[in-house]
Amino acid sequence: MTMHAPKLPANIATPAYVLDEAALKRNMSVAARIKSEAGCKILLATKAFSLPAAFPLMRDTLDGTTASGEYEARMGHEEFGKEVHVYSPAFFPGEVERLTKIAKHIYFNSAEQVRRYLPVVKKAPGVKIGLRINPGYSQATLGGPLYDPCAPFSRFGATRDTLDDVPWDEVSILHAHALCEARHTGSAGLIEHVAKNFAPYIRKVDAVNFGGGHFINKPGYDVDALIRAIKAFRAEFKVEVILEPGAGLVVDTGYLVASVIGIHRNEKDIAILDASASTHMPDVLEVPYTPHIIGADIVEPGTAPARKHSYILGGKTCMTGDIIGEYAFNKPLSVGDHVIFTDMMQYSFVKNNTFNGVPLPDLAVLNTDGTYKVLRSFGYDEFRRRLG
Ligand SMILES: Cc1ncc(COP(=O)(O)O)c(C=O)c1O
């Protein structure tokens, strides 16, 4: 995807994750259209993007947040301030009781978990119970089985054969998360699959949550197809529909700005950055994928790039595989040059670590009026504090 360079300060401190406010507003307008035309709720999955400073830009559009456990739920409650939903495949001792004080929608992983926690939830008036099912809907998705909640032996959700054991009178929400970076065919396919295969159970609940993985702001995603699928589902079952995307709400809304700190040669030119795949872009290694850089081409193996100056880019950690990719630039790289990775808001800073004592990048915002604001810088203290 071609992207124009954002107007960043020439003396920007790097590495820095930079949220582009204008891009986030653009994404929010797509979410607003889906909500109003499909008549559904949309929550932010904070596991993908936990940046409280951005919540004021999202709060008016979205219905709330969905959490993976107590800490995210607490952040959603304190910083976002609307509905808080939470799901976990299992909970820590005491966690559900504490959650009932801040989350009105708690989702369990099985009939056994619903029964186990029913007495705790019953003590908290107004808390609704959700049940995550494993819909058995595997799409060819990003990362294959690594990111497929319906992969063989998945620990996520009650399988079809266990659903008659569920105390349905106690369950208000059926939850079916099965997607990852899915286009509209995946979203509509999941909705139709659940309608076709789980109708008797849908008729026992008030709401169906189709999870995350709807890549609604990715170019090529046909939002109208999603809206049609939700409307058809609502018309058939007369239930509330909830979506809880993370990545799809913040895709292409920010950057990781890095600097070249060294150049090495070993048959090829290698530029070492102050950002690292291992510490700052773990998905590059985990998925794996190669992120785009503004003004550079990704060098595909066996191809001759149009730009002439190729470099392998890597971090300064000791991990040999801490390689971001191979890129071609218009001119040779020098120490001090900036490199801007695009699409770096989801599953990036939420997964950071300080392996090798590599500093954490700044968190910053590029406002619509062009001002650049650093929200937080991290130093040695952050590294030391976590080591006890
Ligand atoms: C239960 C659940 N809901 C929502 C999400 C958000 O998914 P995404 O960020 O791909 O939209 C995830 C991601 O793993 C999830 O497990």
The ligand as an SDF file (V2000), in Angstrom:
LIG
                    3D

 16 16  0  0  0  0  0  0  0  0999 V2000
  -12.1060  -13.1980   22.0400 C   0  0  0  0  0  0  0  0  0  0  0  0
  -11.4570  -12.1940   21.1530 C   0  0  0  0  0  0  0  0  0  0  0  0
  -12.1530  -11.0950   20.8050 N   0  0  0  0  0  0  0  0  0  0  0  0
  -11.6090  -10.1420   20.0010 C   0  0  0  0  0  0  0  0  0  0  0  0
  -10.3190  -10.2610   19.5190 C   0  0  0  0  0  0  0  0  0  0  0  0
   -9.7550   -9.1700   18.6560 C   0  0  0  0  0  0  0  0  0  0  0  0
   -9.3460   -9.6540   17.4460 O   0  0  0  0  0  0  0  0  0  0  0  0
   -8.7550   -8.6860   16.3210 P   0  0  0  0  0  0  0  0  0  0  0  0
   -7.7870   -7.7870   16.9600 O   0  0  0  0  0  0  0  0  0  0  0  0
   -8.1250   -9.6280   15.3470 O   0  0  0  0  0  0  0  0  0  0  0  0
   -9.9240   -7.9530   15.7450 O   0  0  0  0  0  0  0  0  0  0  0  0
   -9.5660  -11.4040   19.8610 C   0  0  0  0  0  0  0  0  0  0  0  0
   -8.1950  -11.5810   19.3640 C   0  0  0  0  0  0  0  0  0  0  0  0
   -7.5020  -12.5020   19.6310 O   0  0  0  0  0  0  0  0  0  0  0  0
  -10.1440  -12.3830   20.7040 C   0  0  0  0  0  0  0  0  0  0  0  0
   -9.4590  -13.4730   21.0780 O   0  0  0  0  0  0  0  0  0  0  0  0
  1  2  1  0
  2  3  1  0
  2 15  2  0
  3  4  2  0
  4  5  1  0
  5  6  1  0
  5 12  2  0
  6  7  1  0
  7  8  1  0
  8  9  2  0
  8 10  1  0
  8 11  1  0
 12 13  1  0
 12 15  1  0
 13 14  2  0
 15 16  1  0
M  END
$$$$
